[in-house]
Amino acid sequence: MRAKDRVTAVLCVNADGSHKLPIAITGKAVRPLCFRPPAPGFPMPYFSQVNSWMDVPTMAHWFASVFVQEVRRVTTEPVFLIMDNAPSHGELKEDGVTIVCLPHNTTSMYQPLDVGIISAVKRRYNGRLLRRVLRRLNAQTAADCGTGLPSSPATDQHSPAPPVDDPSALGGPSCTPRSARSPHLCGALCMAAAAASRRCAC
């Protein structure tokens, strides 16, 4: 049975890729347990929606609290926000911001985020997840048998993992082969933030 735990991620960059907005995540819980004190707060903008979908109120919240603030932090010039014409986007208004909606059925031709940046972030996320599972498998094997799996450049490339890439440091449960669980929300968001912190070229 496939896991039904899902989140929606919102990515936004400028035309030349020199400025990337923080990835925003929409989940079901208003405040997930893994982010409650004494654990650290959200590693990226987080919104809640009953189905973890992007709807009109959530989009308006993201637009006002993430897009406008991030854009105005770097420029006061007029800007365009280009996106598809999904009904969930609603009508967004802000002085100095012009909304441009693309025609129907043109995502594959006019939205490079879908085939470029988003796919790169997914590859980095999956790579970090696999490396983390392998490190924990190696540690568990060493604890059980007195020896670990042979190390390799692929698994050790980013070892030791940075703190933001380790959900156990943030109070979240581990994702190990023994537990056979999907990544904890806290760990998933941290890995997504780490994956997006680099340039898109893998």
Phi, psi and omega in degrees: 000133180285145176294139182255006176283119183224154171226161175251132179250138178244120178245143180207131178222166175277176191299321183263004177077010182280344178226117180248127176286153177300140175296130177258139183243136173246120178236183182278314186290140176295315175218098183303148182302326184290349180254003181277150180307144009272008179294153176298165180283192182295134177281354180202168179303134182228135178231156180244143177208143191302329180249009184062028180257164172272115177241182185299311179298320180294319178297318179297321178295314178299316182301315184283319188268339182246299186298304184299315182295318180292320180293315182289345176288335184246342181203151173251003180285157174298144182227161174248139170248110183259127181206172179283176186260038177298138181302333182292345181286335177063199178252112182255134182224136177198138178301130178084003179239122178253125180271127179240114179261130180285156178297166178298147171058037178239012184303314185293339183261327189241002179241085181297340177302322184295324185253351182248280187293315182298317180295325178293318178297320179297318179297317180295319179298311180298322178296317179295320179298313181295319178296322180293318178297318180295320178298318181289325175297318179297316180295319180293321178296319179296321180290323183279323189244353181083007178211156181249175175289149177302134179282156179214158178304326183294319182275336184260002186302322183244024179264143354288151183293143176296154183307322183292343182266003185241098183294337180295333177288344180255012176090004181269154178292155183282156174252102184235158176302326181294319182284335178054037179251154175290162182303138175298147184305317181299313179294322180297317180293321180295319178292323178296318179296319179293320180296324182276351184282347180258172176290160189289335182293125183270000000 
